[in-house]
Amino acid sequence: MFVDKAEIILVAGNGGHGGVSFRREKYVPMGGPDGGHGGHGGSIILMADNGLRTLVEFKYKRKHKAENGENGTSGQSSGKSGDDLIIKVPVGTLVKDKETGRVICDLSENGQKYQIVDGGRGGRGNMNFATATRQAPRFAQGGVRGQERTVILELKLLADVGLIGFPNVGKSTLLSVITKAKPKIANYHFTTIIPNLGVVEWRNFDPFVIADIPGLIEGAHEGTGLGDQFLRHVERTKLLIHLLDAAGSEGRDPLDDFKKINYELEKYNAKLAQRVQIVALNKVDLISDQSELYTLKGELEDLGYEVFIISAVTGQGLNELLSRTIQLLDEIGEVEPIFDFEPEEEILYTPEFKEKQFTVKKVDNVFVVEGEFFERLINSVNFEDLDSIGFFQRVLKDKGVFEELEKMNIKDDDTVRIDEIEFEYFR
């Protein structure tokens, strides 16, 4: 099954909590704190693998989670960090953030890796909170929750040349003749339901990859006939070969077909329509009167296109078409991707940045403080210990929570809720 688009949920591992423990040692209060650090949560890494050809496995498994870090233990022992999760995707996979639609990364080379979500940091054990006046802290730091993100994977075939044209103009036949690919071929509409790739090895020239893109029809850029799904596979191509049925065997006007397909390309993506394009007039073996053929050739040349007369069945004109294709690929060189791509600013997605964010809102006379940082803070506090409560209050003050509450005209005895903890506010 060929699947070229998938939506998946990625959840990095949570950091382990710092340990709270005390060693047994004479003359040391409470035995002395010796709780170790929590382990870091595992991150998730996407890796391009040219052994994969489809995104089908993501059709059945949508959620992927890395290992959590283990909690710190006694004897100053740190918890084990969670293993990173490496997810392999086909070369040519574009990764987009579902929420923003922004391109995160373009995995276009075999072995290329990208850390898509970061694991949470482990919390510090209580051994780190001992001071001259607080020699037996009964609290530790909670671990940071791992980053979670929903992304869209889009597979865009890595082909140098894209074959475009209406259904049944001979694209699959041409591909089978000039490559070792074996596409399904039959004389009816929409024979090709998935893109086919083949490698052209011509004379002593460097080989190139060509893709037979399933037939386009009017309205393809809007999804008619699944055209918009197939169009993404010509986005990486350097050169387009536009195949036309010069014999009009389907009862269509080839010049009208040409204009309609280019209209679809323009509407789908203006940059794509600007790719170098040559025209191949196919099925000339079915034409008895050549005068109309050369009239059509002249009309297309007047529009500024190079035109080749070929027959994929008999091999007529293929030498000239392939020779010119190789020459153009060399002249064109590397091309920029047509999709918008800007490396994301990592600070937008680090757990440290998220910690600093919080909101305060009033719901049914209760002031609700929300933010990822506070889940970690609650895990760090022992509410039966005065030192720990004092630490909790200082953090709220340092983070600006009290200042924000006062801006909202909070009064003594009003209720404040943080995570699942409620307490009365006093100045």
Secondary structure, 3 states (H helix, E strand, C coil): CCCCEEEEEEECCCCCCCCCCECCCCCCHHHCECCCCCCCCCCEEEEEECCCCCCCHHHHCCEEECCCCCCCECCCECCCCCCCEEEEEECCEEEEECCCCCEEEEECCCCCEEEEECCCCCCCCHHHHCCCCCCCCCCCCCCCCCCEEEEEEEECCCCCEEEECCCCCCHHHHHHHHCCCCCCCCCCCCCCCCCEEEEECCCCCCCEEEEECCCCCCCHHHCHHHHHHHHHHHCCCCEEEEEEECCCCCCCCHHHHHHHHHHHHHHHCHHHHCCEEEEEEECHHHCCCCHHHHHHHHHHHHCCCCEEECCCCCCCCHHHHHHHHHHHHHHHCCCCCCCCCCCCCHHHCCHHHHHCCCEEEEECCEEEEECHHHHHHHHHCCCCCHHHHHHHHHHHHHCCHHHHHHHCCCCCCCEEEECCEEEECCC
